[in-house]
Each structure stands twice: as structure tokens, then as C-alpha cells.
Amino acid sequence: MNYVDHTLANGLRLLMIPANAFQSVSMGVFVKIGSRYETAQHSGISHFIEHMLFKGSKNRPSAREMAEAIEGIGGVSNAYTSPETTVYYVKVAAPQIQVAIDFLIDLVRNPLLTPEDIKKERQVIGEEISMVYDSPDEWLDVIIDEVIWPDHPLGQSVTGTLETLNAIDRTALSEFYDNSYHPHNLIVALAGAFDPDVVVKEIEARVNDWQPKSPPVFTAAPAPQTDIRHRIDHRSIEQGHLCLAFPALSRSDPNRYALSVLNTILGDGMSSRLFLSIREDKGLAYAVDSGLNFLEDTGTLTIYAGIDPDQAPEALQAILVEMKRLCDEPVPAQELHKAKEYLKGHMVLGLENTYSQASWVAYQALFRDEIKSPEAILAAFDAVTAADVKIMADQIIAPWHFSLAAIGPFEQGESLIRILTD
């Protein structure tokens, strides 16, 4: 993957991947800000700002004008907030690249943040929070973070709470925006059919007066836990939902490739151990999988299962059996090979669109000292051995690292807690 890396005079970094085989262009503004940078009082403010930037700007002063700017040319625009990033992106036909540039730069540079829009969007986000609460599998993602990282920004929901929403006024939004959105704290990345020289001139003309500042900082992650943690939310619903989580690795840890292979073997896909054992062999769950969350200085390995509440203890016990097997037995060569090919294939297929290519270079530039090529990552997966996987299993799958969250008709959930503590 060949890219052009260009830094403007004010420090704004542009990463461009010209690829004339495409007929489209994707452009993203990747801001290094998210929920872990927030105080408890203003939890959810990064996400609130993400919403507000689509409500109106200097050149497009209404939400309708913002939406029509890209939809009117057949493109798509969207945004998302995570613990460490807020990302705004558009995808348009290649001849419309100037519209994409003008729209995104205007959006992130010139928000109006009117009191009327703030009031309306506060209500909209409140409905979003309520919607997540009413979806137990989504709410489980919120409460497992609270269990793993109590009283820490990483344990706060990206959307905040109804209480913190009411504490966020225009002054708070404006101050947080000013401290976060500037050339030293974001990257602009593009991929697709375009001329890099033209892109540089178009962007530079719109940002040359944008002054850099010192990037914001976050509170470091706490040391990994040394005790079993749990939270059971009793609800009178038909299905039970379990999430078992473990502290894991940061996105820059050299062992992350071995951990990715472990996760694939354990619960990523329909040929993983958890799926074959818990669903296919035992019929204990409709949905069961595992996943990784890599952050700047920490991470998690999580396992989710949607189960019949009466079978929850048996399902949890079966999950623990599969995890113990990773610690006790080396992964057979054929299974190891399959997991590595699965990861490599997914990565290659995932890069077959312009936005994925832009985000590939942008995320590495935000969080690492170098931008690795896809070929280097493929080689890193190839180099993982069965011994590497077992080392990861021994390091991460330890009883004192267990965190459990459950939602369903479990009352106090003593039977689930007992399985972890026995």
C-alpha cells in the first residue's frame, strides 16, 4: 500500500492513498479524542460534540443543509465516537472530491453549537441511551466496562448518562471542542481516485489559519485487577446475556498478533471452539463469540453468550472449560494454520474499499510511531506459533482476572458467581 504523507505548515498531517482503480474517494477526519478523556461530570461530551457537528456549520447552518451536501451528490457521510477517537467520514464519487473536502473541513472547523440545537440533541442522545438500555446485548457492553474499570474514564459509557447529559451546556461543549479539535490532535486521510497535489491545495486553503494547540491527555489505565469482579442486572426477559472479560494487551504490544490468533481460535467465527462447543455440540446458546478491544495502554478480551437463563450456569462452565483447554493444551498445527489464514483473509478483504484503506493509515499514524504495511501484518500473523498462543493464554486467562456481567432473570446470580469462585 503506497501512501503520501504530507504535513502542512500548521502541523496538520494528511495521509493520502491514490488508487485510480477505484471510482470513489473516501475521506476521514480522525480526531484523537473520546470518552476516556472525559471527566465523570461531563461523561459523554465527545459523543455529544460528534452529534452537534452535523447540526449546522458556518457554511451550512442547518442539519438539512449538512445532510443534503453529501446525499445530494449520492455520497454517504457519518461519524462515530469510541473511547479514544472520534471519526467523521464521507464517501463520494471521485469527481465530487472537492465537495467532500469542503464539507468535512467545514464540519469539523466551523460548528455553530446553537443553544436550540444543543437542547434538541440532548433529548435525541437521551433517546439513544434509552434505546441501548432496552437492548440487553448492547447494554451488556456498557456494564462490562464499568465492571472492569470502576471509577475510571474507561468505565464510562461513550454516550454518557441522562444525568451527565444535563450537566453539559454550551460552554462545556465549546471548551472541550476548542481543546480537542485542532491540527495537532487529528489526522485527515483519503483513499481513492484523486491527485494528491490537488488535495493538498484544497485542504490547505481551508485550514491555513487553523492554529495548533497542545493535545489533551487522558488518565492512564489502572493496573490489571487481582480479584474476581461481577455485576448481575436482574431483568424479567426471555433470554439471558453473559459477558466474561479479561484485561488484555494494548494496540502496540508486540504480542497482539498472538492474542489475535488466540481470539480467533477461541470465539471468532462459526468454526471457533466456543461456537462449535457451546452452540453446535451442546446447544446452549444461539449466539456465542469472543472479541478483542485494543486501546492505547490496555485492552480486553471478552466473551459473549446469549442463552436460555436456565442453562446459563452450564454455558458459563462450558466456556471456562474451553478457556482452560487453551492453557493446558498446545493448539494443533492444523487449527493454528486455519486461524492465521482466517485473520489474514479477513484483513485483506477488509482493505478492498477506500474507507478501510484510509483508516488503516490514519489509526496507525494516530497511535504508533510507524505505519506498517499490510504485508508486514500478514508476516506477523504467519510468525505466530502454538507456543506464542499458549503464553498469551497463560498470561491472560487467570481466575483473578475474571470479570462477569450478566443481564436476565438471574435474581442475584449466585449460581453464576459460584462457578467463577469455586
TASULWO-V860446 format. One record per residue. N is the residue number from 1. RES is the residue in one letter. PHI is phi in radians with two decimals (NA if undefined). OMEGA is omega in whole degrees, -180 to 180 (none if undefined). NEAR is the number of other ideal C-beta (glycine too) atoms within 10 Angstrom. Layout:
# TASULWO-V860446
n = {N:N}
res = {RES:RES}
phi = {PHI:PHI}
omega = {OMEGA:OMEGA}
near = {NEAR:NEAR}
This chain:
# TASULWO-V860446
n = {1:2:3:4:5:6:7:8:9:10:11:12:13:14:15:16:17:18:19:20:21:22:23:24:25:26:27:28:29:30:31:32:33:34:35:36:37:38:39:40:41:42:43:44:45:46:47:48:49:50:51:52:53:54:55:56:57:58:59:60:61:62:63:64:65:66:67:68:69:70:71:72:73:74:75:76:77:78:79:80:81:82:83:84:85:86:87:88:89:90:91:92:93:94:95:96:97:98:99:100:101:102:103:104:105:106:107:108:109:110:111:112:113:114:115:116:117:118:119:120:121:122:123:124:125:126:127:128:129:130:131:132:133:134:135:136:137:138:139:140:141:142:143:144:145:146:147:148:149:150:151:152:153:154:155:156:157:158:159:160:161:162:163:164:165:166:167:168:169:170:171:172:173:174:175:176:177:178:179:180:181:182:183:184:185:186:187:188:189:190:191:192:193:194:195:196:197:198:199:200:201:202:203:204:205:206:207:208:209:210:211:212:213:214:215:216:217:218:219:220:221:222:223:224:225:226:227:228:229:230:231:232:233:234:235:236:237:238:239:240:241:242:243:244:245:246:247:248:249:250:251:252:253:254:255:256:257:258:259:260:261:262:263:264:265:266:267:268:269:270:271:272:273:274:275:276:277:278:279:280:281:282:283:284:285:286:287:288:289:290:291:292:293:294:295:296:297:298:299:300:301:302:303:304:305:306:307:308:309:310:311:312:313:314:315:316:317:318:319:320:321:322:323:324:325:326:327:328:329:330:331:332:333:334:335:336:337:338:339:340:341:342:343:344:345:346:347:348:349:350:351:352:353:354:355:356:357:358:359:360:361:362:363:364:365:366:367:368:369:370:371:372:373:374:375:376:377:378:379:380:381:382:383:384:385:386:387:388:389:390:391:392:393:394:395:396:397:398:399:400:401:402:403:404:405:406:407:408:409:410:411:412:413:414:415:416:417:418:419:420:421:422}
res = {M:N:Y:V:D:H:T:L:A:N:G:L:R:L:L:M:I:P:A:N:A:F:Q:S:V:S:M:G:V:F:V:K:I:G:S:R:Y:E:T:A:Q:H:S:G:I:S:H:F:I:E:H:M:L:F:K:G:S:K:N:R:P:S:A:R:E:M:A:E:A:I:E:G:I:G:G:V:S:N:A:Y:T:S:P:E:T:T:V:Y:Y:V:K:V:A:A:P:Q:I:Q:V:A:I:D:F:L:I:D:L:V:R:N:P:L:L:T:P:E:D:I:K:K:E:R:Q:V:I:G:E:E:I:S:M:V:Y:D:S:P:D:E:W:L:D:V:I:I:D:E:V:I:W:P:D:H:P:L:G:Q:S:V:T:G:T:L:E:T:L:N:A:I:D:R:T:A:L:S:E:F:Y:D:N:S:Y:H:P:H:N:L:I:V:A:L:A:G:A:F:D:P:D:V:V:V:K:E:I:E:A:R:V:N:D:W:Q:P:K:S:P:P:V:F:T:A:A:P:A:P:Q:T:D:I:R:H:R:I:D:H:R:S:I:E:Q:G:H:L:C:L:A:F:P:A:L:S:R:S:D:P:N:R:Y:A:L:S:V:L:N:T:I:L:G:D:G:M:S:S:R:L:F:L:S:I:R:E:D:K:G:L:A:Y:A:V:D:S:G:L:N:F:L:E:D:T:G:T:L:T:I:Y:A:G:I:D:P:D:Q:A:P:E:A:L:Q:A:I:L:V:E:M:K:R:L:C:D:E:P:V:P:A:Q:E:L:H:K:A:K:E:Y:L:K:G:H:M:V:L:G:L:E:N:T:Y:S:Q:A:S:W:V:A:Y:Q:A:L:F:R:D:E:I:K:S:P:E:A:I:L:A:A:F:D:A:V:T:A:A:D:V:K:I:M:A:D:Q:I:I:A:P:W:H:F:S:L:A:A:I:G:P:F:E:Q:G:E:S:L:I:R:I:L:T:D}
phi = {NA:-1.65:-2.39:-1.86:-1.96:-2.31:-1.94:-1.32:-1.06:-1.53:1.66:-1.26:-1.70:-1.96:-2.09:-2.26:-2.07:-1.23:-2.54:-1.28:-1.22:-1.51:-1.96:-2.30:-2.35:-1.94:-2.33:-2.32:-1.90:-1.88:-1.75:-1.49:-2.67:-3.01:-1.13:-1.33:-1.60:-1.75:-1.38:-1.07:-1.12:-1.96:-1.02:1.71:-1.23:-1.08:-1.16:-1.06:-1.10:-0.95:-1.11:-1.15:-1.15:-1.62:-1.49:2.79:-2.32:-1.00:-1.62:-2.38:-1.35:-2.41:-1.09:-1.12:-1.14:-1.09:-1.18:-1.23:-1.01:-1.73:-1.07:-1.15:-2.00:1.37:-1.66:-2.23:-2.44:-2.90:-2.77:-2.71:-2.14:-2.32:-1.03:-2.13:-2.50:-2.20:-2.20:-2.10:-2.56:-2.39:-2.35:-2.40:-1.09:-0.91:-1.15:-1.72:-1.07:-1.12:-1.10:-1.07:-1.10:-1.08:-1.12:-1.20:-1.16:-1.09:-1.06:-1.48:-1.70:-2.21:-1.21:-1.49:0.88:-1.29:-0.98:-1.14:-1.18:-1.05:-1.08:-1.17:-1.26:-1.02:-1.20:-1.07:-1.17:-1.03:-1.17:-1.10:-1.08:-1.11:-1.11:-1.14:-1.06:-1.37:-1.97:-0.96:-1.17:-1.37:-1.12:-1.05:-1.11:-1.24:-1.34:-1.18:-1.14:-1.12:-1.24:-1.24:-2.17:-1.16:0.98:-2.45:-0.94:-1.15:-1.52:-1.54:-1.17:-1.04:-1.46:1.35:-2.16:-1.06:-1.22:-1.23:-1.01:-1.21:-1.52:-1.68:-1.89:-1.11:-1.07:-1.12:-1.06:-1.12:-1.15:-1.14:-1.06:-1.06:-1.38:-1.92:-1.76:-2.80:-1.01:-1.48:-2.23:-2.67:-2.30:-1.85:-2.27:-2.38:-2.56:2.38:-1.59:-2.80:-1.73:-0.98:-1.11:-1.16:-1.07:-1.02:-1.12:-1.12:-1.27:-1.01:-1.12:-1.72:-2.27:-1.14:-1.77:-1.44:-1.51:-1.34:-2.44:-1.31:-1.14:-1.22:-2.15:-2.07:-1.33:-1.06:-1.12:-1.21:-1.07:-0.95:-1.11:-2.16:-2.51:-1.30:-2.17:-2.76:-2.58:-2.03:-1.75:-1.36:-2.41:-1.49:-2.18:-1.33:-1.88:-1.69:-2.29:-2.09:-2.39:-1.92:-2.31:-2.41:-1.06:-2.33:-1.95:-1.39:-1.23:-1.84:-1.16:-1.11:-1.52:-1.15:-1.23:-1.13:-1.16:-1.11:-1.13:-0.99:-1.08:-1.11:-1.08:-1.25:-2.70:-1.80:1.89:-1.39:-1.86:-1.31:-1.11:-1.12:-1.12:-1.17:-1.39:-1.29:-1.61:-1.25:-1.40:-1.80:1.08:-1.62:-2.65:-1.41:-2.08:-2.66:-2.84:-2.29:-2.71:-2.07:-2.23:-1.68:-2.03:-1.17:-2.30:-2.89:3.10:-2.48:-1.95:-2.18:-2.18:-2.07:-2.51:-1.80:-2.39:-1.12:-0.94:-1.19:-1.76:-1.04:-1.04:-1.15:-1.15:-1.08:-1.10:-1.16:-1.10:-1.10:-1.10:-1.14:-1.23:-1.14:-1.11:-1.13:-1.39:-1.59:-2.21:-1.10:-1.20:-1.03:-1.01:-1.14:-1.19:-1.10:-1.07:-1.05:-1.10:-1.18:-1.17:-1.06:-1.12:-1.14:-1.12:-1.08:-1.15:-1.11:-1.13:-1.16:-1.57:-1.56:-2.54:-1.19:-1.16:-1.04:-1.19:-1.11:-1.22:-1.00:-1.36:-1.15:-1.13:-1.16:-1.16:-1.18:-2.09:-2.30:-1.42:-2.48:-1.84:-1.39:-1.35:-0.98:-1.09:-1.17:-1.23:-1.04:-1.14:-1.14:-1.15:-1.04:-1.37:-1.21:-1.93:-1.07:-1.14:-1.10:-1.11:-1.16:-1.05:-1.11:-1.07:-1.14:-1.31:-1.73:-1.53:-2.22:-0.95:-1.31:-1.68:-1.20:-2.23:-2.15:-2.18:-2.52:-2.27:2.67:-1.38:-1.87:0.89:-1.59:1.22:-1.03:-1.14:-1.25:-1.11:-1.09:-1.09:-1.25:-1.59:-1.23}
omega = {180:-179:177:-178:-175:178:180:-177:-179:177:179:-177:177:176:-172:178:177:-179:-174:175:177:173:-177:173:170:179:179:170:-173:-176:-178:179:-180:-170:-179:176:-170:171:177:-179:-177:176:-179:-174:177:179:178:179:177:177:-173:-178:177:-178:180:-180:-180:-176:179:-166:176:178:180:179:177:-178:-177:-178:-179:179:-179:176:177:180:177:175:180:180:174:179:178:178:-174:-179:166:-172:176:-176:174:172:-175:170:-173:-180:-178:-175:-180:176:-180:180:-178:-179:-175:179:177:-178:-175:-178:-167:-180:-179:180:-179:179:-180:179:178:180:-179:-176:174:179:179:-180:175:176:177:178:179:179:179:179:-179:176:-171:-179:176:179:178:178:179:-173:178:176:177:180:-177:-174:-179:177:179:180:178:177:180:178:177:-179:-175:179:178:-180:-179:176:-178:180:-177:178:-177:179:180:179:-177:-180:-179:177:-177:-179:-173:-173:178:-170:-179:-177:177:178:173:-179:179:173:179:-175:179:176:-178:-179:178:-180:180:-179:-179:-179:-179:-179:-177:-175:-172:177:-179:-172:178:176:175:180:175:180:179:176:-178:178:177:176:178:-177:177:179:177:180:-179:172:179:175:-179:174:178:180:-173:-176:173:-178:-179:171:176:-174:-179:170:-176:-169:174:-178:180:-179:-178:179:-175:179:176:179:177:177:177:-179:179:178:-175:-170:-180:178:-175:174:178:-177:-179:-178:-178:-178:-172:-178:-172:-177:-173:180:-175:-176:171:-180:174:-179:175:-179:-179:173:179:176:-172:-177:180:179:179:165:-178:176:179:173:171:-166:167:-176:-179:-179:-177:179:180:179:179:179:180:176:180:178:180:179:179:180:176:179:-172:-172:174:178:178:-175:-178:180:177:180:-180:-179:180:178:177:-180:-179:180:178:-179:-179:179:-180:-179:-178:169:-170:-180:179:179:178:-179:178:-179:-176:-178:178:180:179:-167:-177:-179:-179:176:-179:177:174:180:179:179:177:178:179:175:180:-175:-178:179:176:178:177:180:-180:177:178:179:-180:-178:-170:-175:178:-176:-178:176:-174:167:-177:170:-179:176:179:-179:-175:-174:-180:176:-177:-177:179:-180:-179:180:180:-173:-179:none}
near = {14:8:22:15:11:17:11:17:10:15:14:21:18:20:24:25:21:17:17:10:6:18:11:20:27:24:28:25:22:23:25:19:26:23:25:24:22:26:14:14:12:21:24:24:26:27:25:26:26:20:19:22:24:19:21:22:22:11:15:21:14:14:14:10:13:21:13:12:22:21:11:11:15:10:19:12:20:12:20:13:22:16:20:23:20:26:22:22:22:27:23:24:16:15:12:19:22:13:17:29:23:17:24:24:21:18:24:23:18:15:21:16:19:15:9:10:20:18:10:14:20:17:10:11:21:16:9:13:20:11:12:17:13:9:12:19:14:12:20:22:17:18:19:24:25:18:18:25:21:14:9:16:18:23:20:24:19:22:23:26:16:14:10:21:21:11:16:22:12:14:9:16:19:14:12:21:21:10:15:21:20:22:19:14:20:24:23:26:27:31:30:27:17:26:13:15:11:12:23:15:11:18:22:15:11:16:18:11:7:16:9:14:14:9:14:14:7:19:12:12:19:15:8:15:17:8:9:14:18:16:17:18:16:13:15:6:12:9:18:24:25:27:21:23:23:20:20:25:24:15:18:13:15:8:17:18:20:25:24:24:24:28:23:26:26:25:25:22:16:9:14:23:20:24:20:15:19:29:20:11:10:13:10:20:25:12:14:25:21:26:14:18:19:18:20:18:15:22:20:21:24:23:24:23:27:19:24:16:17:9:17:25:17:16:25:24:14:20:26:17:12:20:23:12:14:20:14:10:11:12:24:11:10:8:16:19:12:16:25:20:13:18:22:16:11:13:16:12:10:13:15:9:15:25:22:14:24:27:20:24:24:25:19:17:18:18:16:12:7:8:16:14:14:15:9:10:17:16:13:16:19:13:11:22:14:16:11:18:25:18:15:25:23:12:18:22:18:14:11:10:20:21:25:22:26:28:23:25:15:21:9:9:22:11:13:22:17:10:18:17:9:7}
